[in-house]
Structures are given as C-alpha cells and as structure tokens.
Amino acid sequence: MASKSVLVLALLVIVIGGWAIADRYTQSPKQIGDVVFFDREKTPEEVQAFTSADEFRQYLAAAHNVRSNNYYQFTGAAPKAAIDELGTNSGVSMDSDSYTLGSAEQSITDSVGRSSTTNVQTEGIDEPDIVKTNGENIFYSPENNYIMFERPMMGSGITEDSKQTNEYSAKTNVIDPLPINNINIAANIPEQGDLLLDGNILMVLTYDHITGYDVTDPKAPKESWKLNFTEKTSYTTARLKDHHLFLVTNTSNNQTTPCPLSPLKRGEDAVVIECTGIYHPMEIVPSDITYSVMNVNPTTGAVADQVGFVGSESNAILYMSTDNLYIAYAHPTDLFKFIYEFFSTDGKDLVSADILEQMKKINSYDISESSKINEMGTIMEDYMDSLTEEEKNRFEDGEERIQTYFDKRKRELETSGLTRIALDTLDIAASTTIAGSPLNQFSMDEYEGHLRIATTVGSGRNDFGDLSHSANDLYVLNEQLETVGQVQDLGLGERVYSARFIGDIGYLVTFRQTDPLYVFDLSDPKYPRKTGELKIPGYSSYLHPINDTLLIGVGKEDQQVKVSLFDVSDKTNPKEIAQQKLEDYWSEAIDNHHAFLLDDEKKLFFMPGSTGGYIFLYDNNTLALKKSLSENLQAKRAVYINDALYILGTQKMIVIDENTLEKSAELSLQ
C-alpha cells in the first residue's frame, strides 16, 4: 500500500501542479514575540517598514515556516522549442562569397547624421544591453572572448612564462565606425557585462560590480568610479532615465543580522539601508532575499536614494514607466492549507472525522509546510491501509472533485507579488498580490495613472507541464494597485507567450496549438474589453509596433522561426497580411527584444539567427526577407549609423550598406 500512502497528495499535485494557497483573507492576526502581523483584510496598509533588526528577525523566523515554492517561477520568455537542424533559406545565398564590396563608401558619409538606440519598452528609458552607440563610437561587450596561447610540447622545457594556455579574457570593444573604409577598434575596456551609456560615461554592469568609464577620449577610456556588490548581493537589473541610474540588486537575507543592509560599496564607503528603509508585506510570506533599489549618479557613482523590500528568490520582472518602477516576483503560497481546506469542505466525506481532526491539529502546528505535508502523508498511509478495496476506489474517484475545487480557486493558487516604487522619492508607493504570473516586462504597462498587467493562472509550470486547466487574465490597476477592471479566462488551456500595450490598445498572444492574437480596448480602465481575435498556426513571442496599424510578430511555427506582419487597423478584425518562415530554428529576438532592430526610415529590420542574421524589408503591407548573413558570423546585435548597418557577432563585425544591402567592410573583434 506504500504506493497509495500519499494518494491524496498525488491527486492534488497532478491537479494543481505544486501550486499553493495561503489563507490570507481569513486568518487571525499573527503574533511573533511582541510583534503582531495582520493579514490584508484587517490592515489598510499593504506594506510596512521594519522598525528594528529584531522585528526583521522575527519576520524571517515566521517566514521560514512558509513553504518556498519552487514549482513555478518567471521564465522571462516563452519556452524554446526543440532544436531542428539548420537549413538554408531557399533563394537566398548563405555563402560568405556572396558578398561583394558595394558603394557604401560613397553612399555613407563620414559624419554622423543619425544613429540607432537600444530597442526598449518605454521611450526615454534606456535598458542595459551588450551594445550601445552614440553615433560616433560603438561600445560592444561580446560574449565568450578567449585569448589563445600556444600550448608547448611535452619535454620542450616549459618555463613559467609558457605555462599559459587557453584563457578567458573579458573585454568591451570601443569601436571607431567612421569612416567606413577605416573602421577600427579604438580601445578595449578590460571587463564585459551589460552596458549603459549616459553622455560620456559608459557603465559596465557585471554580476558583482558596476564600473563607470569616462569615454570622452574613446581611445583612452578612464575609470571614473566603481561600485562593488557586497557578499551575497548580486545584480538584478537597471534602468537609465534623465541622467539617473536606477539600480536593482538582491541580497540573501541574513537570519542573524538582517539589517542594516549594505548591498554595495564604493571603495571603503558602504551604501547602507537602515531597517526602517526596508519594507515587508503585512502578511507573512516566504522571504529569501531583500531587493534594493538605488538611484545612482552616472557621472560620480554617488547613491542619492535607496529603498529595500523583502521578496522571493524567484526571478523578478521589472518594468519602469516614466514615473514608477514596478517589480513583480513569485509569491509562494501554502499547499498544505489547500489540502486541508479541501478535506474540510468539498472532500469532507472522503476521510473519517478522526483523520480530519488530525489534519486540523497539524494545521495548527508552528512548523514548516513541508513538515506538515510529511505528517499528513504518514497519517494518510495508515488510513489507506485501513480501507477496503471499495473504499479505496471511492477515494480514488475523488480526483474529479479535487479538479473542480481547484478550478474554483485556481486564481488563489498561483500569485505574484507586485510593488510600485515612485521614482522621484524611491518610496514604496503601493504593494499587492495578483493572480497568476506575468511572462516578462512587456506583460506590464502604465498608462494615464493605471497599470495594465497580463498574467497566466494554471500555467503548467510544474513537473507535469499540464496546461489543460490554465487561463489568462488581463487586469487594470489604479495607483494603489487595486484592481479596477479585468478580462478573465482568455485562451483556456493555453498560456501567455507575448504581450504589448500601446496607448489605450492592448495585444496579447496565447499559445498551445494555435496562436490567438487578442486585441483589447483599454480606453475605459474600469471596463477593458476584448475587441478582436485572430487564430493562426504557431506563436509570436515578441510583438513590435511599426505604427498604429501594423505590428510585427516574431516567434515560431513547426520548430521554425516565423515572422508575421499584422494589420491591426480594424481593432475588431486583426489580420496576418504577410509572413515569412525561416529555415532556422532559433533567433535571440524570440526571447530578447534587444536583439531586434528596426530602421523605420529605411523600412527594414534586423534580427539574428542561430548562426548569422536576417534583414527584412517592409512596405505597403508587404514583408520580404532581403538578406541572409552566415559566414559563421554568430550575429548578436546590430546598430545603424547614417545608412550603414553594423552587425556585431561574437568574433567579428560586418557593415552592410542599407541602400544596396551589400557588405562594405569587416572588422575582426579578436
């Protein structure tokens, strides 16, 4: 009978995939020592600052007994499909010999007239990426830089100087892109990471430090300042707005001395966040880490303001509007409570009164959730052994009832914490939990004082990958993060693969077998409504607006990269007016919008492939693949300066004349 000893748990896990529920609406105030924590229903404030290190310790001690949910976390992108063998796109040469020197030297001037910027979500707010340009220089932090040393033969008399072998060399290239016939590497900065550029200050953001370089003289970059993350602190993400660097880090909580918190140092000077500057939900939730948000001066590295708040170790999703910073993170909840409440209500007749009483007693224990589940497993094993075959069969038939119970409460089972931070003061302005999980930063958007957020509930992010009972929702929240409008149960049995909000219009793609593109009218925050829907094969995991009527979608169909052009001029009847399936299984643009570059003046866009890259032209509702680049380029990004397209790979950079689409120059990055 051992196989049925945890039958009830197996039935529940199959149904809910390891999600959990916390009884945060009905529980009594929780007292820990001299501190009383209230649930949301009984306290108007969603978050509150700690008053002392002792209060922080007590909160962490209580949070330790709340299960840390590892069954779901934000992925930040749609799952990659299985890898197919890379083919050759029909009609387009993939050979390096197909390039011929064109007339770029004549058609592209040596002075800077226009240049691209990083593809970002919100205009005016820069995001970290591996390439930046100011038009006069290109700053590129390629991955996998190796310096190759010759390995001496055995017995050849090895010296200390000759012991070097293949060695990793981190560097950021400072490239002089003009004139085209004389492109060169002006300098190398001896580290690599995400980049941000503010005037003449280039910031290199790595996992354990940030360095600001003065690149006024691009041939001789000078280190201006450096911020080192302290032990157990790592970089989460950052944004650059109006000469302010908003830096987000996470620090593992110290159970003994949780605060004051010092996430980083500048030399010997530490940035300190006092206990009273660290916030927590009024409800006790798993608290593995403390997020820190700091306002850093890009010129000096000085930290002007900072704030902290406790959260989960699962991947955080950050979205920044012109006025606020939003951070969404997994909000683990309590599986045992769900099990106990099922048998106390809808499943009451499946167990004896004695078993139910024992569950009630376990529920009252001040122990971790996993310990409670182990205790119940032992009780259920004994109980199952005492049943007749007829009784066991009746018990097993309870799965359908469990599923029904789950469907009624699934929006309580997978929740996300959501915090709004005002940029002008770095104060915690509001915090809440919301049903489901957002996919990535594009799942959130602020417009006229309201936040729109798309989530998936029952998303199948579990051991079974079951999407049969999933649903997708769109919520509109006010400045207090209170829900004022919603559209629920979109794409039943599917999950969100991409989202984009443009003014008072919203676009959402869900996928399982077909790709529904939903269009929403969000002009009235209290009454958001779906106005149109288009179902086509495959999916789009990145949506890029060309204008008010055209939308590009990048995704996959049948394991091949697919690019779609959507006509959304009629919000009630979106249409796919053009498409291109590539003989390629992957593009970074599917998962990372920074890899997508659009030049609206030339009506073209670039996206990398698995080895090379692709240049598309769009005009008059048409979409055409005009150039496939291979020659083992391993393309990562592209920027344009004037009419030249600079395509940056892991080992080299090539320059394409946007007028002729012919190669005009090449530069080794070794």
BELHUFEN-V507616 format. One record per run of one state. SS is the DSSP state (alpha for helix, beta for strand, coil for the rest). FROM is the first residue (numbers start at 0). LEN is the number of residues. If there is no record, write none. Layout:
BEGIN
ss=SS from=FROM len=LEN
ss=SS from=FROM len=LEN
END
This chain:
BEGIN
ss=coil from=0 len=1
ss=alpha from=1 len=3
ss=coil from=4 len=2
ss=alpha from=6 len=10
ss=coil from=16 len=13
ss=beta from=29 len=3
ss=coil from=32 len=2
ss=beta from=34 len=3
ss=coil from=37 len=9
ss=beta from=46 len=3
ss=coil from=49 len=3
ss=alpha from=52 len=11
ss=coil from=63 len=32
ss=alpha from=95 len=3
ss=coil from=98 len=5
ss=alpha from=103 len=4
ss=coil from=107 len=7
ss=beta from=114 len=1
ss=coil from=115 len=10
ss=beta from=125 len=2
ss=coil from=127 len=1
ss=beta from=128 len=1
ss=coil from=129 len=1
ss=beta from=130 len=3
ss=coil from=133 len=4
ss=beta from=137 len=3
ss=coil from=140 len=5
ss=beta from=145 len=2
ss=coil from=147 len=12
ss=alpha from=159 len=3
ss=coil from=162 len=4
ss=beta from=166 len=2
ss=coil from=168 len=3
ss=beta from=171 len=5
ss=coil from=176 len=3
ss=alpha from=179 len=3
ss=coil from=182 len=1
ss=beta from=183 len=6
ss=coil from=189 len=4
ss=beta from=193 len=5
ss=coil from=198 len=2
ss=beta from=200 len=5
ss=coil from=205 len=3
ss=beta from=208 len=6
ss=coil from=214 len=7
ss=beta from=221 len=8
ss=coil from=229 len=3
ss=beta from=232 len=9
ss=coil from=241 len=2
ss=beta from=243 len=9
ss=coil from=252 len=8
ss=beta from=260 len=6
ss=coil from=266 len=2
ss=beta from=268 len=5
ss=coil from=273 len=1
ss=alpha from=274 len=3
ss=beta from=277 len=4
ss=coil from=281 len=7
ss=beta from=288 len=9
ss=coil from=297 len=5
ss=beta from=302 len=9
ss=coil from=311 len=5
ss=beta from=316 len=4
ss=coil from=320 len=3
ss=beta from=323 len=8
ss=coil from=331 len=3
ss=alpha from=334 len=10
ss=coil from=344 len=3
ss=alpha from=347 len=3
ss=coil from=350 len=2
ss=alpha from=352 len=12
ss=coil from=364 len=4
ss=alpha from=368 len=17
ss=coil from=385 len=3
ss=alpha from=388 len=8
ss=coil from=396 len=2
ss=alpha from=398 len=15
ss=coil from=413 len=1
ss=beta from=414 len=8
ss=coil from=422 len=4
ss=beta from=426 len=9
ss=coil from=435 len=1
ss=beta from=436 len=1
ss=coil from=437 len=3
ss=alpha from=440 len=3
ss=beta from=443 len=4
ss=coil from=447 len=2
ss=beta from=449 len=8
ss=coil from=457 len=13
ss=beta from=470 len=7
ss=coil from=477 len=5
ss=beta from=482 len=8
ss=coil from=490 len=4
ss=beta from=494 len=8
ss=coil from=502 len=2
ss=beta from=504 len=7
ss=coil from=511 len=2
ss=beta from=513 len=8
ss=coil from=521 len=3
ss=alpha from=524 len=3
ss=coil from=527 len=1
ss=beta from=528 len=9
ss=coil from=537 len=1
ss=beta from=538 len=7
ss=coil from=545 len=4
ss=beta from=549 len=8
ss=coil from=557 len=2
ss=beta from=559 len=8
ss=coil from=567 len=7
ss=beta from=574 len=7
ss=coil from=581 len=6
ss=alpha from=587 len=3
ss=coil from=590 len=2
ss=alpha from=592 len=3
ss=coil from=595 len=1
ss=beta from=596 len=3
ss=coil from=599 len=4
ss=beta from=603 len=5
ss=coil from=608 len=4
ss=beta from=612 len=7
ss=coil from=619 len=2
ss=beta from=621 len=8
ss=coil from=629 len=5
ss=beta from=634 len=7
ss=coil from=641 len=2
ss=beta from=643 len=6
ss=coil from=649 len=2
ss=beta from=651 len=6
ss=coil from=657 len=5
ss=beta from=662 len=6
ss=coil from=668 len=2
END
